[in-house]
Amino acid sequence: MLWSQGEPISIEINQDSTMVDDEKYTSNPKKEKLGFKSMFEGNPGRAALYSALLPGAGQIYNKKWLKAPIVWGMEGTAIGFIIYYKDLFYEFDLAYKGVLRSEITSYRGITSTAALEQYRDRFKKSRDYSYIALAVAHVLNIADAFVDRHLMEFDIDEDISLRIGPAQHGLGIAFEF
């Protein structure tokens, strides 16, 4: 019983045949998958996962054979620069420390500790940029495999025409693709 401005109101609720079972609509047999793992489901996700694990594998999975050597070249070049600059950094770091301790007087004709420190820092910076280049190349590899597979499975209707006509209700223009 409800009260409205001092007067009691009685409401009867009867179960009607049109009432629907709520559980039928609240429990979803297909759970909506969200999160990081859901990105790797399906063919585009599989291509991205393959590329993440092994560079170029997603491109091979997509049957884009010529893209795999490009991926290998990009990542291999970045790894080559990492090794090259790491070796130079290590070499000049040892020389810098040797000149500081007065164990050696010059290295490759450089006698100044400041100059050796500049070379060492430059090679370290180049090595660090090479790590960034490797990470960017790897992310581009994964993105290429993912997007390429998505576009391969994209449904394109044969009738891709544009019809312009009046709107059905009121004023306006309706575009129909």
C-alpha positions in Angstrom: 0.0 0.0 0.0 1.3 3.4 -0.9 0.6 6.8 0.6 0.0 9.9 -1.5 -0.6 13.2 0.2 -2.1 11.6 3.2 -4.5 9.2 1.4 -3.7 5.5 1.0 -3.4 4.2 -2.6 -3.6 0.5 -3.3 -2.0 -1.0 -6.4 -2.4 -4.6 -7.4 0.2 -6.2 -9.5 -0.8 -9.3 -11.4 1.6 -11.5 -13.5 0.7 -11.1 -17.1 1.3 -13.6 -19.8 3.4 -11.0 -21.6 5.9 -10.8 -18.8 9.3 -12.2 -19.9 11.8 -14.2 -18.0 14.6 -11.8 -17.0 17.3 -14.4 -16.8 16.9 -15.2 -20.5 18.1 -11.7 -21.3 20.7 -11.1 -18.5 22.8 -14.2 -19.1 24.7 -14.0 -22.3 26.0 -17.3 -23.6 28.6 -15.5 -25.6 30.6 -13.5 -23.2 31.9 -10.2 -24.5 35.6 -10.5 -24.5 37.5 -7.3 -23.8 41.1 -6.6 -23.1 44.5 -7.3 -24.5 43.9 -11.0 -25.2 40.8 -10.4 -27.3 42.9 -8.5 -29.9 44.7 -11.8 -30.8 41.6 -13.7 -31.6 40.5 -14.4 -35.2 42.7 -14.2 -38.3 43.9 -10.6 -37.9 44.8 -11.3 -34.3 46.6 -14.5 -35.2 48.7 -12.6 -37.9 49.6 -10.0 -35.3 50.6 -12.7 -32.7 52.7 -14.5 -35.3 54.5 -11.2 -36.2 55.0 -10.4 -32.5 56.6 -13.7 -31.8 58.7 -14.0 -35.0 59.2 -11.0 -37.2 57.8 -11.5 -40.7 55.7 -14.6 -39.7 52.5 -12.6 -39.8 53.3 -11.4 -43.4 54.0 -15.1 -44.4 50.7 -16.1 -42.7 48.9 -13.4 -44.8 50.7 -14.8 -47.9 52.4 -11.5 -48.5 55.8 -13.1 -49.2 57.6 -10.0 -50.4 56.9 -8.1 -47.2 58.7 -10.6 -44.9 62.2 -9.8 -46.3 61.4 -6.1 -45.9 60.6 -6.7 -42.2 63.7 -8.8 -41.7 65.8 -6.0 -43.4 64.3 -3.3 -41.2 64.8 -5.2 -37.9 68.1 -6.7 -39.0 69.4 -3.2 -39.9 68.4 -1.9 -36.5 70.1 -4.9 -34.7 73.2 -4.2 -36.8 73.3 -0.6 -35.7 72.8 -1.7 -32.1 75.8 -4.0 -32.3 78.0 -1.5 -34.1 77.3 1.4 -31.7 77.5 -0.9 -28.7 81.0 -2.0 -29.7 82.1 1.6 -30.4 80.7 2.8 -27.1 82.4 0.0 -25.2 85.7 0.7 -27.0 85.6 4.5 -26.3 84.5 3.9 -22.7 87.5 1.7 -22.0 89.8 4.3 -23.7 88.2 7.2 -21.7 88.7 5.3 -18.4 92.2 4.4 -19.5 93.1 8.0 -20.1 91.5 9.1 -16.8 93.6 6.5 -14.9 96.7 7.5 -16.9 97.1 3.9 -18.1 97.2 5.1 -21.7 98.1 8.5 -23.1 96.0 8.6 -26.3 93.6 6.5 -28.2 93.3 6.8 -32.0 95.2 10.0 -31.8 92.8 11.6 -29.2 94.6 12.6 -26.0 91.8 14.7 -24.4 89.5 13.1 -21.9 86.7 15.5 -22.9 87.0 14.5 -26.6 86.9 10.8 -25.6 83.9 11.5 -23.4 82.1 13.2 -26.3 82.7 10.3 -28.6 81.6 7.8 -26.0 78.4 9.7 -25.3 77.7 10.1 -29.0 78.0 6.4 -29.5 75.9 5.6 -26.5 73.2 8.0 -27.8 73.3 6.4 -31.2 73.0 2.9 -29.7 70.0 4.0 -27.7 68.4 5.4 -30.8 69.0 2.1 -32.5 67.1 0.3 -29.7 64.2 2.7 -30.3 64.4 2.1 -34.1 64.2 -1.7 -33.4 61.1 -1.2 -31.2 59.4 1.0 -33.8 60.3 -1.5 -36.6 58.8 -4.4 -34.6 55.6 -2.5 -33.8 55.2 -1.5 -37.5 55.7 -5.2 -38.4 52.9 -6.2 -36.0 50.6 -3.4 -37.2 51.2 -4.2 -40.9 50.3 -7.9 -40.4 47.2 -7.0 -38.4 45.9 -4.3 -40.7 46.8 -6.3 -43.9 44.8 -9.3 -42.6 41.9 -7.1 -41.6 41.8 -5.7 -45.1 42.0 -9.1 -46.7 38.9 -10.1 -44.8 37.0 -6.9 -45.4 33.8 -7.5 -47.2 33.4 -5.4 -50.3 30.1 -5.4 -52.0 30.1 -5.5 -55.8 27.6 -2.5 -56.0 29.7 0.4 -54.9 27.7 3.2 -56.3 26.4 6.5 -55.0 22.8 7.5 -55.5 21.7 10.9 -54.5 18.0 11.6 -54.1 15.4 13.4 -52.0 14.9 12.4 -48.4 11.8 10.3 -47.7 10.5 12.5 -44.8 10.9 16.2 -44.9 13.6 18.3 -46.6 17.1 17.0 -47.2 19.3 14.9 -49.3 19.7 11.2 -48.8 23.0 9.5 -49.8 22.8 5.8 -50.4 25.9 3.7 -50.9 
